[in-house]
């Protein structure tokens, strides 16, 4: 994984909570009891986690084992909890409990920017979907928990498909803040009238990579706004944030988590580090899902000891509000008796391409299997409902399946392969 020591980022005020979190996780959760077996818990610090990423870690696929990773107070029904879900990388939903203490913790994560950038009487138009999705749940929890004097309007996601309904709704709300997935915020800027755009003071985004190009384009469309870019996940809530203005961006601030950044071993991208998350509680709290060194699969760009951007380039393409993971496609292609290989050709959101598009080129040997394009498409939709929704219902993105003989699989591909050498990016990538 590289010779450099991992970078560990956390606030000193978390140390007492870290000790409590470790003790409570080992006491209540079989997974963590096993992982920390043989360790002197008193001797474990956030820095220690940086040295233990091979032994003490949890991966997305581990979360399916609820009897193992959920604490006893959740498994035995001793505490009220909502259950959020995320489609994850295999199409089966991962379910994550969210307790009243999770709600309080989310409010703490959001407090710095809610308190600084929101005044009483503001009106939020939110396109973050409610439960079982996590993003709308976090948005509501964060504002309520900070007792912000704000009106929160949940905009039906289906309005994004109907410009007339959308404009009527937003004219009625008169939002001073828009909360949405990163690409959705940009697309809203393309269709909203000037007066509505000028009234927006804050744009709260998350769920997708915000590159400098996309941030600049969004801020040009909303001339009086700042962008609050959140790095969140269903598993750890709103882990970090940064503020982006026309003058530039702050580094990411991580308020309630320990972040470990480790070399990937990729000499072409030495500034990108593998990111691990530890979810810290405060003394006496009981949150729904203990996490130490959660290997979320994202990469962080590190400059002068600070995280300046976070991307997921290794295994995913973004189709508006949906993510298509490479291992979903692998599972379909390599599990099919008549297919041998595949590549993905990705046309991301850009000024010249308002609808992200992915072409999945699947390869066969011998005779072309009948109806194979439709079969692969249906298998993808079965495994990933958000992709089906964005392509078939919202019409915000395109998914094209091409079947070719194996020898033609890599013909005419762009020169820019992604890190997997299977995802090829065409056009200007936002």
Long-range contacts (C-beta under 8 A, 24 or more apart in sequence): 1-53, 1-262, 1-263, 1-264, 1-265, 1-274, 2-262, 2-263, 2-264, 2-265, 3-263, 4-263, 5-50, 6-50, 6-51, 6-53, 6-260, 6-261, 6-262, 6-263, 7-50, 7-260, 7-261, 7-273, 7-302, 7-305, 8-46, 8-47, 8-49, 8-50, 8-258, 8-259, 8-260, 8-261, 9-254, 9-258, 9-259, 9-260, 9-261, 9-307, 10-46, 10-254, 10-257, 10-258, 10-259, 10-280, 11-254, 11-255, 14-46, 14-256, 14-258, 14-280, 15-45, 15-46, 16-283, 17-280, 17-281, 17-282, 17-283, 18-45, 18-46, 18-258, 18-278, 18-280, 20-281, 20-282, 20-283, 20-284, 21-278, 21-279, 21-280, 21-281, 21-290, 22-292, 24-71, 24-281, 24-286, 24-290, 25-71, 25-290, 25-292, 28-71, 28-72, 28-73, 28-290, 29-68, 29-69, 29-70, 29-71, 29-72, 29-290, 30-67, 30-68, 30-69, 31-58, 31-62, 31-65, 31-68, 31-69, 32-290, 32-292, 35-292, 46-258, 46-278, 49-258, 49-260, 49-276, 49-278, 49-292, 49-293, 50-260, 50-262, 52-293, 53-260, 53-262, 53-276, 53-293, 53-295, 56-292, 56-293, 57-276, 57-292, 57-293, 57-294, 57-295, 58-291, 58-292, 58-293, 58-294, 58-295, 59-294, 59-295, 60-88, 60-89, 60-94, 60-295, 60-296, 60-297, 61-88, 61-89, 61-90, 63-88, 63-94, 63-95, 63-96, 63-235, 63-289, 64-92, 64-94, 66-95, 69-289, 69-290, 70-97, 70-288, 70-289, 71-286, 71-288, 71-289, 71-290, 73-286, 74-99, 74-288, 79-286, 81-288, 82-131, 82-137, 83-132, 84-131, 84-132, 84-133, 84-134, 84-137, 84-234, 85-132, 85-133, 85-234, 86-134, 86-233, 86-234, 86-235, 87-384, 87-385, 87-386, 89-297, 89-315, 89-325, 89-327, 89-328, 90-327, 90-328, 90-331, 90-383, 91-328, 91-382, 91-383, 91-384, 94-234, 96-134, 96-234, 96-235, 96-288, 96-289, 97-288, 97-289, 98-134, 98-137, 98-288, 99-286, 99-287, 99-288, 101-281, 101-285, 101-286, 101-287, 102-141, 102-237, 102-287, 102-288, 103-141, 103-144, 103-145, 104-145, 104-285, 105-237, 105-256, 105-281, 105-282, 105-285, 105-287, 106-138, 106-141, 106-142, 106-145, 106-237, 106-238, 107-141, 107-142, 107-144, 107-145, 107-146, 108-145, 108-255, 108-256, 109-142, 109-237, 109-238, 109-239, 109-241, 109-255, 109-256, 110-138, 110-142, 110-143, 110-145, 110-146, 110-238, 110-241, 111-142, 111-146, 111-255, 112-241, 112-253, 112-255, 113-228, 113-241, 113-243, 114-142, 114-143, 114-146, 114-148, 115-146, 117-201, 117-202, 117-226, 117-228, 117-243, 118-148, 118-150, 118-177, 118-202, 119-149, 120-148, 120-149, 120-150, 121-149, 121-150, 121-151, 122-148, 122-149, 122-150, 122-151, 122-176, 122-177, 122-201, 123-150, 123-151, 123-153, 123-173, 123-174, 123-175, 123-176, 123-177, 124-150, 124-151, 124-152, 124-153, 124-175, 124-176, 124-177, 124-178, 124-179, 124-204, 125-153, 125-155, 125-169, 125-170, 125-173, 125-175, 125-177, 125-178, 125-179, 126-152, 126-153, 126-154, 126-155, 126-178, 126-179, 126-180, 127-155, 127-157, 127-160, 127-178, 127-179, 127-180, 127-181, 127-184, 128-179, 128-180, 128-181, 129-157, 130-154, 134-232, 134-233, 134-234, 134-237, 135-181, 135-206, 135-207, 135-232, 138-232, 138-237, 138-238, 139-179, 139-204, 142-238, 150-177, 160-184, 160-187, 160-394, 160-396, 161-393, 161-394, 161-395, 163-191, 166-191, 167-191, 167-192, 167-193, 170-196, 171-196, 174-199, 175-199, 175-200, 176-200, 176-201, 176-202, 177-201, 177-202, 177-203, 177-204, 178-202, 178-203, 178-204, 178-222, 179-203, 179-204, 179-205, 180-204, 180-205, 181-205, 181-206, 181-207, 181-208, 181-320, 181-321, 182-206, 182-207, 182-208, 182-209, 182-210, 182-214, 182-229, 183-208, 183-214, 183-318, 183-320, 183-321, 183-349, 183-356, 184-320, 184-321, 185-218, 185-227, 186-214, 186-217, 186-218, 186-221, 186-349, 186-430, 187-320, 187-354, 187-396, 189-217, 189-218, 189-221, 189-222, 190-221, 190-354, 197-221, 197-222, 197-223, 198-222, 198-223, 198-224, 199-224, 200-224, 200-225, 201-225, 201-226, 202-226, 202-227, 202-228, 203-227, 203-228, 204-228, 204-230, 205-229, 205-230, 206-230, 206-231, 206-232, 206-238, 207-232, 207-321, 208-318, 209-309, 209-310, 209-311, 209-312, 209-318, 210-244, 210-309, 211-309, 211-429, 211-430, 212-249, 213-428, 213-430, 214-349, 214-430, 215-244, 215-249, 216-246, 217-351, 217-430, 219-244, 219-245, 219-246, 231-298, 231-310, 233-277, 233-296, 235-277, 235-279, 235-289, 235-291, 235-294, 235-296, 236-277, 236-279, 236-291, 236-294, 239-277, 240-307, 240-310, 242-308, 249-308, 251-303, 251-306, 251-307, 251-308, 252-300, 252-306, 252-307, 252-308, 252-310, 254-307, 256-280, 259-300, 259-307, 260-293, 261-300, 261-302, 261-307, 264-299, 266-419, 269-299, 269-419, 271-301, 271-302, 271-303, 272-299, 272-300, 272-301, 272-302, 272-311, 272-313, 273-299, 273-300, 273-301, 273-302, 274-299, 275-299, 275-300, 275-310, 313-418, 313-419, 314-418, 314-419, 314-420, 315-420, 317-344, 317-346, 317-348, 317-356, 317-358, 317-423, 318-348, 318-349, 318-356, 319-356, 319-358, 319-387, 319-390, 319-391, 319-396, 319-397, 319-399, 320-349, 320-356, 320-390, 320-394, 320-396, 320-397, 321-386, 321-389, 321-390, 321-394, 321-396, 322-384, 322-386, 322-387, 322-389, 322-390, 322-397, 323-386, 323-387, 324-358, 324-380, 324-384, 324-387, 324-399, 325-384, 326-420, 326-422, 326-423, 328-380, 328-383, 328-384, 329-360, 329-380, 331-383, 332-376, 332-379, 332-380, 332-383, 333-362, 333-376, 336-376, 338-364, 338-369, 338-372, 339-363, 339-364, 339-369, 339-372, 339-376, 340-364, 340-365, 340-406, 341-406, 341-409, 342-409, 342-422, 343-409, 343-410, 343-413, 343-422, 343-423, 343-424, 344-422, 344-423, 344-424, 345-413, 345-414, 345-424, 345-426, 346-418, 346-423, 346-424, 346-425, 346-426, 347-426, 347-427, 348-425, 348-427, 348-429, 348-430, 349-430, 350-427, 350-428, 350-429, 350-430, 351-428, 352-427, 352-428, 353-427, 355-395, 355-396, 355-397, 355-398, 356-396, 356-397, 356-398, 357-397, 357-398, 357-399, 357-400, 358-397, 358-398, 358-399, 358-400, 359-400, 359-401, 359-402, 360-399, 360-400, 360-401, 360-402, 361-402, 361-403, 361-404, 361-409, 362-401, 362-402, 362-403, 362-404, 363-403, 363-404, 363-405, 363-406, 363-408, 363-409, 364-403, 364-404, 364-405, 364-406, 365-405, 365-406, 368-403, 368-405, 369-403, 372-401, 372-403, 373-401, 373-402, 373-403, 374-401, 376-401, 376-403, 377-401
